[in-house]
Amino acid sequence: MLDYIFFDAKLSNKFKDHLTKVDIEFKCEQDSAFGSVQGEIVSIADETSEGLLNELQKLYDELQGELEKLLEQSNEGLTMSAAGMEVKLKDGKLCTLRVTPDIVARILTVLEFNELQAFVDNIVKSVEEPDSRHFCHNK
């Protein structure tokens, strides 16, 4: 299953409405692993086509942008206790890396989100495909 987590019911409902519209079955559950922040996890089948996955990722990113704006307007962003970044593993599965929001916020003061994502993807690749050659080798 591929998981998408939401901290706002309206945004979660927008995502689920889209899944229904494009005829993708999904399951929902509440996630209490985030401490005081309750999230809803929306899960879909791993076998979803890559085209639809790209469309869903774009929608999810847009909804996360909406969440950021909502939090800025309500000053509730300060109470968030978790952040996540999604990476695609070597076997094609998506994995959410849970990160302290303070760390992400500090990094994003000097990097754009796509630069941070590329950095994290590089770390994942290095962990999945370790290179024991001398560090200064040329490829």
Contacts in CASP RR format, 6 or more apart in sequence:
PFRMAT RR
TARGET T0000
AUTHOR 0000-0000-0000
METHOD contacts of the structure
MODEL  1
MLDYIFFDAKLSNKFKDHLTKVDIEFKCEQDSAFGSVQGEIVSIADETSE
GLLNELQKLYDELQGELEKLLEQSNEGLTMSAAGMEVKLKDGKLCTLRVT
PDIVARILTVLEFNELQAFVDNIVKSVEEPDSRHFCHNK
1 27 0 8 1.000
1 43 0 8 1.000
1 44 0 8 1.000
1 45 0 8 1.000
1 46 0 8 1.000
2 43 0 8 1.000
2 44 0 8 1.000
2 45 0 8 1.000
2 46 0 8 1.000
2 48 0 8 1.000
2 53 0 8 1.000
2 93 0 8 1.000
2 94 0 8 1.000
3 41 0 8 1.000
3 42 0 8 1.000
3 43 0 8 1.000
3 94 0 8 1.000
3 96 0 8 1.000
4 15 0 8 1.000
4 41 0 8 1.000
4 42 0 8 1.000
4 43 0 8 1.000
4 44 0 8 1.000
4 56 0 8 1.000
4 60 0 8 1.000
5 31 0 8 1.000
5 39 0 8 1.000
5 40 0 8 1.000
5 41 0 8 1.000
5 42 0 8 1.000
5 84 0 8 1.000
5 96 0 8 1.000
6 12 0 8 1.000
6 15 0 8 1.000
6 39 0 8 1.000
6 40 0 8 1.000
6 41 0 8 1.000
6 42 0 8 1.000
6 63 0 8 1.000
6 67 0 8 1.000
7 37 0 8 1.000
7 38 0 8 1.000
7 39 0 8 1.000
7 40 0 8 1.000
7 67 0 8 1.000
7 80 0 8 1.000
8 66 0 8 1.000
8 67 0 8 1.000
8 70 0 8 1.000
9 40 0 8 1.000
11 63 0 8 1.000
11 66 0 8 1.000
11 67 0 8 1.000
12 28 0 8 1.000
12 40 0 8 1.000
12 42 0 8 1.000
14 59 0 8 1.000
14 63 0 8 1.000
15 42 0 8 1.000
15 56 0 8 1.000
15 59 0 8 1.000
15 60 0 8 1.000
15 63 0 8 1.000
16 26 0 8 1.000
16 28 0 8 1.000
16 42 0 8 1.000
18 56 0 8 1.000
18 59 0 8 1.000
19 25 0 8 1.000
19 26 0 8 1.000
19 42 0 8 1.000
19 44 0 8 1.000
19 56 0 8 1.000
22 52 0 8 1.000
22 55 0 8 1.000
24 44 0 8 1.000
24 45 0 8 1.000
24 48 0 8 1.000
24 52 0 8 1.000
24 56 0 8 1.000
25 44 0 8 1.000
25 45 0 8 1.000
26 42 0 8 1.000
26 43 0 8 1.000
26 44 0 8 1.000
27 42 0 8 1.000
27 43 0 8 1.000
28 40 0 8 1.000
28 41 0 8 1.000
28 42 0 8 1.000
28 43 0 8 1.000
29 40 0 8 1.000
29 41 0 8 1.000
29 43 0 8 1.000
30 38 0 8 1.000
30 39 0 8 1.000
30 40 0 8 1.000
30 41 0 8 1.000
31 38 0 8 1.000
31 39 0 8 1.000
31 40 0 8 1.000
31 41 0 8 1.000
32 38 0 8 1.000
34 81 0 8 1.000
34 82 0 8 1.000
35 81 0 8 1.000
35 82 0 8 1.000
36 79 0 8 1.000
36 81 0 8 1.000
37 79 0 8 1.000
37 80 0 8 1.000
37 81 0 8 1.000
37 82 0 8 1.000
44 56 0 8 1.000
46 93 0 8 1.000
48 56 0 8 1.000
57 86 0 8 1.000
70 76 0 8 1.000
71 77 0 8 1.000
71 80 0 8 1.000
80 101 0 8 1.000
81 101 0 8 1.000
82 98 0 8 1.000
82 99 0 8 1.000
82 100 0 8 1.000
82 101 0 8 1.000
83 98 0 8 1.000
83 99 0 8 1.000
83 100 0 8 1.000
83 101 0 8 1.000
83 104 0 8 1.000
84 96 0 8 1.000
84 97 0 8 1.000
84 98 0 8 1.000
84 99 0 8 1.000
84 104 0 8 1.000
85 96 0 8 1.000
85 97 0 8 1.000
85 99 0 8 1.000
85 104 0 8 1.000
85 116 0 8 1.000
85 117 0 8 1.000
85 120 0 8 1.000
86 94 0 8 1.000
86 95 0 8 1.000
86 96 0 8 1.000
86 97 0 8 1.000
87 94 0 8 1.000
87 95 0 8 1.000
87 97 0 8 1.000
87 117 0 8 1.000
87 120 0 8 1.000
87 121 0 8 1.000
87 124 0 8 1.000
88 94 0 8 1.000
88 95 0 8 1.000
88 121 0 8 1.000
89 95 0 8 1.000
89 124 0 8 1.000
89 128 0 8 1.000
90 125 0 8 1.000
90 128 0 8 1.000
90 129 0 8 1.000
95 124 0 8 1.000
97 120 0 8 1.000
104 116 0 8 1.000
107 116 0 8 1.000
108 116 0 8 1.000
111 119 0 8 1.000
END
